[in-house]
């Protein structure tokens, strides 16, 4: 059983990781919107990026909020998961 201080530290670790990774996902969406505004992407392209963002953000949220906090913090400390954007990619049929 972890102490109150250890749980607080674990929550802070997971929260910082979640914010960092979410910021990277948001950047993908921001780049798509900028591309649309510049005329390099159409609305369907941006919609596809928004869909992938949504799926990726949900996967990240599940890891950060449904995994036991002590386990998530340990995983982040040992080898933080990456590739959330790729995890949100639509499945190929």
C-alpha positions in Angstrom: 0.0 0.0 0.0 1.4 3.4 -0.9 1.4 6.4 1.4 -0.6 9.5 0.9 2.6 11.4 -0.3 3.4 8.6 -2.8 -0.1 8.7 -4.2 0.1 12.5 -4.5 3.4 12.2 -6.3 2.0 9.5 -8.6 -1.0 11.7 -9.5 1.3 14.6 -10.2 3.5 12.4 -12.5 0.5 11.1 -14.4 -1.1 14.6 -14.7 2.1 16.1 -16.0 2.6 13.3 -18.5 -1.1 13.5 -19.6 -0.8 17.3 -20.2 2.5 16.9 -22.2 1.1 14.1 -24.4 -2.2 15.9 -24.9 -0.3 19.0 -25.9 1.4 17.0 -28.6 -1.9 15.6 -29.9 -3.4 19.1 -29.9 -0.5 20.3 -32.0 -1.5 17.8 -34.8 -5.0 19.3 -34.8 -3.6 22.9 -34.8 -1.3 22.1 -37.7 -4.3 20.8 -39.7 -6.4 23.9 -39.0 -3.4 26.1 -40.0 -3.2 24.0 -43.2 -6.9 24.6 -43.9 -6.6 28.3 -43.3 -3.6 28.4 -45.6 -5.5 26.6 -48.3 -3.3 23.5 -48.2 -6.0 21.2 -46.7 -9.7 20.9 -47.3 -12.4 20.5 -44.6 -12.4 16.7 -45.1 -8.7 16.5 -44.4 -9.1 18.5 -41.2 -12.1 16.3 -40.2 -10.0 13.2 -40.6 -7.3 14.7 -38.4 -9.9 15.8 -35.8 -11.3 12.2 -35.8 -7.8 10.8 -35.2 -7.1 13.4 -32.5 -10.3 12.3 -30.8 -9.4 8.6 -30.8 -5.9 9.3 -29.7 -6.9 11.6 -26.9 -9.4 8.9 -25.7 -6.7 6.3 -25.6 -4.4 8.6 -23.7 -7.2 9.4 -21.3 -7.9 5.7 -20.7 -4.2 5.1 -19.8 -4.0 8.1 -17.5 -7.4 7.6 -15.8 -8.4 4.0 -15.8 -5.0 2.5 -15.0 -4.3 2.3 -11.3 -2.4 5.5 -10.5 0.6 3.8 -8.9 1.0 1.5 -11.9 0.6 4.3 -14.5 3.2 6.4 -12.7 5.6 3.5 -12.6 5.2 2.8 -16.3 5.7 6.5 -17.1 8.9 6.6 -15.0 10.3 3.4 -16.4 9.4 3.8 -20.1 6.7 6.3 -20.8 4.3 5.1 -23.5 4.5 7.0 -26.8 2.7 6.8 -30.1 -0.7 8.1 -29.0 -1.2 9.7 -32.4 -0.6 6.4 -34.2 -3.0 4.6 -31.8 -5.7 7.0 -32.8 -5.3 6.2 -36.5 -8.4 4.7 -38.2 -8.1 1.0 -38.7 -7.4 -0.2 -42.2 -9.9 -2.7 -43.6 
